[in-house]
Amino acid sequence: MPRHASILAGLTAIVLGLQPGPVPGTWGYGGGPQQTRYSPLTAINRENVARLEVAWTYDTGESGPLQTQPVVVEDVLYGYTPTHKAFALNAATGARLWTFDPGIKGSGPNRGVMFWRGRTERRVFAAVDNYIYALDPATGKPIESFGTNGRIDLRESLGRDPGTQGVRLTTPGVIYNDLMIVGGRVGEGLPTSPGDIRAYDVRTGALRWAFHTIPHPGEAGYETWPKQAWEYSGGANNWPGMALDEKTGIVYVPTGSAASDFYGADRLGDNQFANCLLALDANTGKRVWHFQFVRHDLWDRDPPSPPGLVTVRREGRTVEAVAQATKQGYVFLFDRANGTPLFPIEYRAYPASTVPGEVTAAEQALPLKPLPFARQRLTEDLLTRRTPEAHAAAVEQFARMRSDGQFVPFGLDRPTVVFPGYDGGAEYGGQAFDPDSGLYYVNANDLAWTGQLAPNTGGQSGRALYLQHCALCHRDDRAGTPPQIPALAGIGARRSFPEIVALTPAPIAARSVRRALLSLLTEQLATGQADVASYADDLATLLLSARGRGS
């Protein structure tokens, strides 16, 4: 991965002339609050795009993956370094104006800052780990009157002990009037944090409203979860971002699956508000309407990107609509005001789960139009024919799998093919919409993945804890998928114990799990069964266990 981000001369011109956003002359995340990634400018076109030259580059001085989108406000570009230091550059020259170092080493996706401007004030909101800082756009210094010493802690105000929670932004929220509306990434398995959608006062950092995606007693949807789920369940969070209709004051929020991803015996029911598109009143957080794409999700089928606010012609009339692309490879289209589907949606029955304790939803929804943009079932004729030997090997493996299309529950006996895979379908980068042509553009994936469940018979052994909390991302052999997901094998030789602790994003794992592993490793050290390096190696499998729900 290069250590610098290159900005093309033409790109600088594009971002300076934007689609209207919350601040004139702003190119926000996804092109603006409507998330259409569209610019009406014509200075760069198909005839001259090949002649663009690099105008300047900016070297962050750091190594590692850099998954962020620059945000431009007038003549200043704001971004993040790989360790989540926020910075500001002169957008025309690339000259650095300031860098904000919070003293916390972040890692992973951090896709953009948020910007607010009042009559006499301006603020940049930058996230790192569990915090959101309010920065002075001119100096990059925290604004001390915001929250506590210039920051708010997303672990607070969830109705649970903040010390056991872990919430961080991978994608920016939206600014509406004097509100900053955010979701957040949480853990993939239980125990983890709930996915409340929250709005904060941009001046003070005070919590103005919260929408409980795991309903509390007396709230709509409470009956679709176990009675105590609001106290222990987690997920149903907004990690890919959201869209905002500034004219109507409605924010459109896609939510992820409930924890744990692939086994839901402890969350029986349809789990309303998980795997949904929520339309909320941006002023109050009150629900306007919602649609649930997947009931009682067992396949990690959370919407992977923000919805797009589009205008379409349907049955002779113009409709202000919202489009949501999904990992299943379908696009759902709704009337923005009331959630009425613009095309028929069919509910179909799918196989029941054979896993003890699991109860699948009776039906799942798929639209009849538009047709899917990704293949829907992996069959033998789609397997590689690169060589006869490769084809034979693929066929041999495929014969041991179950491949019956969408919404087939995982079993204990053999792997189940998920197609499109956990990456979609659609991906986190989002979609684009051209209002002149009416065309909607999707970057489509249709790589196959597999999934299988196994009985949890390992108790509190280090191996069992690793498989439960870590292996989904870091693999069962600890090899990871660098650079995005680092390898943990041998980490005790590469990192000191304090460094491993410093890399821990949040206390995502439960205290009881941490105590069990610490007790196990302490006993091994005392009896000479482990050395310091292996101690750090095994402890890292817990401390770095959860990369977080969604990306």
C-alpha positions in Angstrom: 0.0 0.0 0.0 1.5 3.4 -1.0 2.3 5.7 1.9 0.7 8.7 0.2 -2.6 9.7 -1.3 -2.5 11.2 -4.8 -4.9 13.9 -5.8 -5.3 14.5 -9.6 -5.6 18.0 -10.9 -9.0 17.3 -12.4 -10.2 15.7 -9.1 -9.3 18.9 -7.3 -11.5 20.9 -9.7 -14.3 18.4 -9.2 -14.4 18.5 -5.5 -14.3 22.3 -5.5 -17.4 22.6 -7.5 -19.8 20.4 -5.9 -23.3 19.1 -5.8 -25.1 21.2 -3.3 -24.5 20.0 0.3 -24.9 21.3 3.8 -22.2 23.9 3.3 -22.0 25.6 -0.1 -18.9 24.5 -2.0 -18.7 21.2 -0.1 -18.0 17.7 -1.3 -19.0 15.5 1.6 -18.9 11.8 2.0 -20.6 10.2 -0.9 -20.8 13.5 -2.7 -23.2 15.0 -0.2 -26.1 14.1 2.1 -28.1 12.5 -0.8 -25.3 9.9 -1.4 -25.6 10.0 -5.2 -21.9 10.5 -6.0 -22.8 12.8 -8.9 -21.4 16.0 -10.1 -22.9 18.1 -12.9 -19.6 19.6 -13.9 -18.4 19.0 -17.5 -14.8 20.3 -17.4 -13.6 16.7 -17.1 -15.1 14.4 -19.7 -14.3 11.3 -21.7 -12.3 13.2 -24.2 -9.8 14.7 -21.8 -9.8 12.5 -18.7 -6.8 10.5 -20.0 -4.7 13.6 -20.1 -5.1 14.4 -16.4 -1.8 14.9 -14.6 -0.9 14.7 -11.0 -1.0 18.2 -9.5 0.3 17.4 -6.1 0.7 14.5 -3.6 0.5 14.5 0.2 2.5 11.9 2.2 0.9 11.1 5.5 4.2 9.8 6.8 2.5 6.6 7.9 2.3 3.1 6.6 -0.7 0.9 6.5 -4.1 0.8 4.7 -5.7 4.1 4.1 -9.5 3.7 3.7 -10.8 7.2 3.8 -12.5 9.7 1.5 -11.3 13.3 1.5 -13.9 15.9 2.3 -13.6 19.3 0.8 -15.1 22.5 2.2 -14.4 25.5 -0.1 -10.6 25.5 -0.5 -9.7 23.1 2.3 -9.4 19.3 2.1 -9.9 17.2 5.3 -8.9 13.6 5.7 -7.4 10.9 8.0 -4.0 9.2 8.2 -3.9 5.4 8.5 -3.7 5.8 12.3 -6.7 8.2 12.2 -5.0 11.5 12.7 -7.2 14.2 11.1 -5.5 16.6 8.8 -6.3 19.7 6.7 -4.7 20.6 3.4 -4.9 23.5 1.0 -7.0 21.7 -1.7 -5.3 23.6 -4.5 -1.7 23.0 -3.6 -1.6 20.1 -1.1 0.1 22.2 1.5 -0.5 20.9 5.0 -2.5 23.3 7.2 -2.6 21.2 10.4 -2.7 17.7 11.8 -4.7 16.7 14.9 -3.1 13.9 16.9 -5.5 12.6 19.6 -2.9 10.5 21.3 -4.8 7.4 20.3 -3.5 5.1 17.6 -6.5 4.1 15.4 -6.7 1.5 12.8 -9.1 0.2 10.1 -11.6 2.1 8.1 -12.4 5.7 8.9 -14.0 7.0 5.8 -14.5 10.7 6.4 -14.9 13.7 8.7 -18.1 15.7 9.2 -18.4 19.4 8.8 -20.8 22.0 10.4 -21.1 25.7 9.9 -23.4 28.0 11.9 -23.8 31.7 11.5 -20.5 32.5 13.2 -19.0 29.1 14.0 -17.5 26.2 12.1 -16.5 22.7 13.3 -14.9 19.6 12.0 -16.0 16.4 13.6 -13.3 13.7 13.6 -13.7 10.2 15.0 -11.0 7.9 16.5 -11.7 4.8 18.5 -14.8 5.4 20.7 -14.6 9.2 20.5 -15.8 12.0 18.3 -13.8 15.2 18.6 -15.0 18.7 17.6 -12.1 20.6 16.0 -11.5 24.2 15.0 -11.3 24.0 11.2 -8.7 26.8 11.2 -6.3 25.3 13.7 -7.3 21.6 14.2 -7.4 22.1 18.0 -10.3 20.6 20.0 -13.1 22.9 21.0 -13.1 22.4 24.8 -16.8 23.4 25.2 -17.9 20.4 23.2 -18.6 17.3 25.3 -15.7 16.6 27.8 -12.5 18.5 26.8 -13.6 18.6 23.2 -14.9 15.1 22.7 -17.8 12.7 23.3 -17.6 9.0 24.1 -19.8 6.8 22.0 -19.8 4.1 24.7 -21.9 6.3 27.0 -25.7 6.8 27.0 -26.4 3.3 25.8 -28.1 2.2 29.1 -25.2 -0.2 29.8 -21.9 0.1 31.7 -19.7 2.2 29.3 -16.6 0.3 30.4 -18.0 -2.9 28.7 -19.1 -1.2 25.5 -17.4 -0.7 22.2 -18.7 1.7 19.5 -16.7 3.5 16.8 -17.4 5.2 13.5 -16.2 3.6 10.3 -18.3 5.9 8.2 -19.4 9.5 9.0 -22.9 10.3 10.0 -24.8 13.4 8.7 -25.2 17.0 9.9 -28.7 18.4 10.1 -29.2 21.9 11.3 -27.4 21.8 14.8 -27.5 18.0 15.1 -24.8 15.5 14.4 -26.5 12.1 13.7 -24.4 9.0 13.9 -24.5 5.2 14.1 -21.4 3.2 14.7 -19.6 -0.1 14.3 -20.0 -2.7 17.1 -18.8 -6.2 17.7 -19.8 -9.2 15.5 -20.7 -11.6 18.4 -22.2 -11.5 21.8 -21.6 -9.8 24.1 -21.5 -6.5 22.2 -23.1 -3.1 22.2 -26.6 -2.1 20.8 -26.8 -0.2 17.6 -28.6 2.9 18.8 -28.9 5.7 16.3 -28.1 9.0 18.1 -28.1 12.7 17.5 -25.8 15.1 19.4 -25.9 18.9 19.7 -23.0 20.2 17.5 -22.2 22.9 20.0 -22.3 21.1 23.4 -22.1 17.4 22.5 -25.2 16.8 24.5 -27.3 13.8 23.4 -30.5 15.2 21.9 -32.3 11.9 20.9 -31.7 8.2 20.4 -33.5 5.6 18.4 -33.3 2.1 19.9 -32.8 -0.4 17.1 -33.2 -3.2 19.7 -36.6 -2.0 21.1 -37.1 -1.3 24.8 -40.4 -2.4 26.5 -43.3 -0.4 25.2 -41.6 0.5 21.9 -42.6 -0.7 18.5 -41.0 -4.0 17.5 -40.4 -5.1 21.1 -42.5 -8.2 20.5 -40.2 -9.4 17.7 -37.3 -9.9 20.1 -36.9 -11.9 23.3 -38.3 -9.9 26.2 -34.9 -9.1 27.7 -33.0 -8.6 24.4 -32.7 -4.9 25.0 -30.6 -5.6 28.0 -28.1 -8.1 26.5 -28.4 -8.3 22.7 -26.3 -6.2 20.3 -25.8 -5.1 16.8 -28.6 -3.8 14.5 -26.3 -0.9 14.0 -25.6 1.6 11.3 -22.0 1.1 10.1 -22.2 2.0 6.3 -23.5 5.6 6.7 -26.8 7.2 6.0 -28.6 9.6 3.6 -30.4 12.9 4.5 -33.2 14.7 2.7 -32.6 18.3 3.9 -35.9 19.5 2.5 -38.1 17.1 4.4 -35.8 16.6 7.4 -35.8 12.8 7.1 -32.7 10.8 7.6 -32.5 7.3 6.0 -30.5 4.8 8.0 -29.7 1.3 7.0 -29.1 -1.1 9.9 -27.0 -4.2 10.2 -27.8 -7.7 11.5 -28.2 -8.5 15.2 -25.4 -10.3 17.0 -24.3 -13.0 16.6 -24.2 -13.0 12.8 -24.9 -16.7 12.0 -26.6 -18.1 15.1 -29.8 -16.5 16.5 -31.1 -18.9 19.2 -30.6 -16.2 21.8 -32.6 -13.6 19.7 -35.6 -15.6 18.5 -38.1 -13.6 16.5 -37.9 -11.4 13.4 -35.7 -8.9 15.1 -37.4 -5.8 13.8 -35.2 -2.8 13.0 -32.2 -5.0 12.4 -31.4 -5.4 8.6 -33.7 -2.4 7.9 -33.9 0.8 6.1 -35.2 3.3 8.8 -36.7 6.6 7.9 -36.4 8.9 10.9 -37.4 12.4 11.7 -34.0 14.1 11.9 -35.3 16.6 14.4 -36.7 14.1 16.9 -35.5 10.6 16.0 -39.2 9.5 15.6 -39.7 6.7 13.1 -41.5 7.8 9.9 -41.4 4.3 8.3 -39.2 1.3 7.9 -38.7 -1.7 5.8 -36.9 -4.9 6.9 -34.8 -6.6 4.1 -34.0 -9.7 6.1 -35.9 -11.1 9.0 -33.9 -12.9 11.8 -30.7 -12.6 9.7 -28.4 -15.7 9.8 -26.2 -14.7 6.8 -24.7 -11.3 7.6 -27.0 -9.8 5.1 -26.8 -6.2 6.4 -27.1 -3.3 3.9 -23.5 -2.6 2.9 -23.7 1.0 1.8 -25.8 4.2 2.4 -29.0 4.5 0.4 -29.2 7.0 -2.4 -31.9 9.6 -2.7 -33.1 9.5 -6.3 -35.8 11.0 -8.5 -37.5 8.6 -10.9 -40.5 8.4 -13.2 -42.9 5.7 -12.2 -46.4 5.1 -13.8 -46.4 8.5 -15.4 -45.5 10.5 -12.3 -42.3 11.9 -10.7 -41.4 10.2 -7.5 -38.8 11.4 -4.9 -37.5 7.9 -4.0 -34.8 6.2 -2.0 -32.8 3.3 -3.4 -31.0 0.7 -1.3 -28.6 -1.8 -2.8 -28.0 -5.0 -0.8 -25.5 -7.8 -0.4 -28.1 -10.1 -1.9 -27.6 -8.4 -5.2 -30.9 -6.6 -5.4 -32.0 -2.9 -5.4 -35.0 -2.0 -3.4 -36.8 1.3 -4.4 -39.2 3.1 -2.1 -41.2 6.3 -2.1 -39.1 8.5 0.1 -42.1 10.0 2.0 -44.0 6.9 3.1 -41.9 3.8 2.3 -44.3 2.5 -0.4 -42.3 0.1 -2.6 -42.2 1.3 -6.2 -42.0 -2.3 -7.5 -43.7 -5.4 -6.1 -41.9 -7.3 -3.3 -42.6 -11.0 -2.9 -42.3 -12.8 0.3 -41.2 -16.4 -0.1 -40.7 -19.4 2.3 -37.2 -20.8 2.6 -35.8 -23.9 4.3 -36.0 -24.1 8.1 -32.9 -24.5 10.2 -31.9 -27.9 11.5 -29.5 -26.5 14.1 -30.6 -27.1 17.7 -32.3 -24.0 19.2 -32.5 -22.1 16.0 -35.8 -20.9 14.5 -35.6 -19.3 11.1 -38.1 -16.6 9.9 -41.1 -18.0 8.0 -40.5 -15.8 5.0 -38.0 -13.5 3.4 -38.5 -10.6 0.9 -37.1 -10.0 -2.6 -38.2 -7.5 -5.1 -39.5 -8.6 -8.5 -37.9 -5.6 -10.1 -35.3 -4.5 -10.8 -33.7 -7.8 -11.6 -30.7 -8.8 -9.5 -27.4 -7.3 -10.5 -25.4 -10.3 -9.1 -25.7 -14.0 -9.8 -28.0 -15.7 -7.3 -27.0 -19.4 -7.2 -23.6 -21.1 -7.6 -23.9 -24.2 -9.8 -21.4 -26.6 -11.1 -21.3 -25.1 -14.6 -20.0 -21.8 -13.1 -17.0 -23.4 -11.6 -13.5 -22.7 -13.0 -12.4 -24.2 -16.2 -9.0 -22.7 -16.2 -7.5 -26.2 -16.6 -9.2 -29.6 -16.5 -7.4 -30.3 -13.2 -8.6 -27.1 -11.6 -12.2 -27.8 -12.7 -12.0 -31.4 -11.3 -10.7 -30.1 -8.0 -13.5 -27.5 -7.8 -16.2 -30.0 -8.6 -14.9 -32.4 -6.0 -15.1 -29.7 -3.3 -18.4 -28.3 -4.5 -20.0 -31.8 -4.3 -19.4 -31.6 -0.5 -21.3 -28.3 -0.2 -24.9 -27.2 -0.1 -25.7 -24.6 -2.8 -29.4 -23.9 -3.0 -29.5 -20.1 -3.5 -30.6 -17.4 -1.1 -31.5 -17.7 2.6 -30.5 -21.3 3.2 -29.6 -21.7 6.9 -26.1 -23.0 7.8 -26.0 -26.5 9.1 -23.7 -28.7 11.1 -23.1 -31.4 8.5 -21.6 -29.6 5.6 -20.7 -26.1 4.3 -23.4 -23.9 2.8 -22.6 -21.7 -0.2 -23.4 -18.0 0.3 -23.7 -16.4 -3.2 -23.2 -13.5 -3.5 -20.9 -13.8 -0.5 -20.5 -11.7 2.6 -18.9 -8.9 0.5 -22.1 -8.6 -1.6 -23.6 -8.0 -4.0 -23.2 -4.3 -3.3 -20.2 -3.1 -1.3 -19.4 -0.3 1.2 -18.2 2.1 -1.5 -21.8 2.8 -2.4 -23.7 3.5 -5.6 -24.1 6.5 -8.0 -27.1 8.1 -9.6 -27.2 10.3 -12.7 -30.3 12.4 -12.5 -30.1 13.4 -16.2 -30.2 9.8 -17.5 -31.9 8.2 -14.6 -29.2 5.5 -14.5 -28.2 3.9 -11.2 -24.6 2.6 -11.0 -23.6 -0.3 -8.8 -20.2 -1.9 -8.3 -21.3 -5.5 -8.2 -19.5 -8.5 -6.5 -20.6 -12.1 -6.8 -17.8 -14.1 -5.3 -19.0 -17.2 -3.4 -18.4 -17.7 0.3 -19.2 -20.7 2.5 -20.4 -21.0 6.1 -20.9 -23.8 8.5 -21.7 -24.1 12.2 -20.2 -26.4 14.8 -21.2 -27.2 18.4 -19.4 -25.1 21.0 -17.7 -27.8 23.0 -14.5 -25.9 23.9 -15.6 -24.3 27.1 -13.4 -21.4 28.1 -10.2 -22.7 26.5 -7.9 -20.2 24.7 -8.6 -22.0 21.4 -12.4 -21.9 21.9 -12.3 -18.2 22.8 -10.3 -17.5 19.7 -12.6 -19.4 17.4 -15.6 -17.6 19.0 -14.3 -14.0 19.0 -11.5 -13.8 16.4 -11.5 -16.5 13.7 -14.2 -14.9 11.6 -11.8 -12.1 10.7 -8.4 -13.4 11.6 -9.0 -17.0 10.4 -8.6 -20.1 12.4 -4.9 -20.3 11.6 -4.4 -16.7 12.8 -3.1 -15.7 9.3 -5.6 -12.9 8.8 -5.9 -11.3 5.4 -3.2 -8.5 5.5 -3.1 -5.6 5.2 -6.7 -5.0 6.0 -7.0 -7.7 8.7 -3.5 -8.4 10.3 -2.1 -11.8 11.0 -2.0 -12.7 14.7 0.3 -15.6 14.4 3.6 -14.7 16.2 2.3 -11.3 17.3 4.0 -11.9 20.7 7.4 -11.7 18.9 6.5 -8.6 16.9 4.7 -6.6 19.6 5.3 -6.0 23.3 2.5 -6.6 25.7 1.9 -2.8 26.2 1.7 -2.4 22.4 -0.9 -5.1 22.1 -3.0 -3.4 24.8 -2.6 -0.1 23.0 -3.9 -1.6 19.8 -7.0 -2.8 21.5 -9.9 -0.8 19.9 -12.3 -1.2 22.9 -13.2 -3.7 25.6 -15.5 -5.5 23.2 -15.1 -8.9 24.7 -17.0 -9.5 27.9 -15.2 -9.2 31.2 -16.0 -12.8 32.0 -14.3 -13.9 28.8 -11.2 -11.8 29.5 -11.0 -13.1 33.0 -11.2 -16.6 31.8 -8.4 -16.2 29.3 -6.2 -14.2 31.7 -6.7 -16.8 34.3 -5.8 -19.6 31.9 -2.6 -17.9 30.7 -1.5 -16.8 34.2 -1.8 -20.4 35.3 0.3 -21.5 32.2 3.0 -19.0 33.0 3.1 -20.0 36.7 3.6 -23.7 35.7 6.1 -23.0 33.0 3.7 -24.1 30.2 4.0 -20.7 28.5 6.6 -18.0 28.0 6.1 -14.3 27.7 6.0 -14.3 23.9 3.3 -17.0 23.7 1.4 -15.2 26.5 1.2 -12.0 24.4 0.4 -14.1 21.4 -2.6 -15.7 23.0 -3.7 -12.6 24.8 -3.8 -10.8 21.5 -6.3 -13.2 20.1 -8.7 -11.8 22.7 -7.7 -8.1 22.8 -7.8 -7.9 19.0 -10.7 -10.3 18.8 -13.4 -8.1 17.2 -12.7 -6.0 14.1 -16.3 -4.9 14.5 -19.7 -5.4 13.0 -19.5 -4.4 9.4 -16.6 -2.5 8.0 
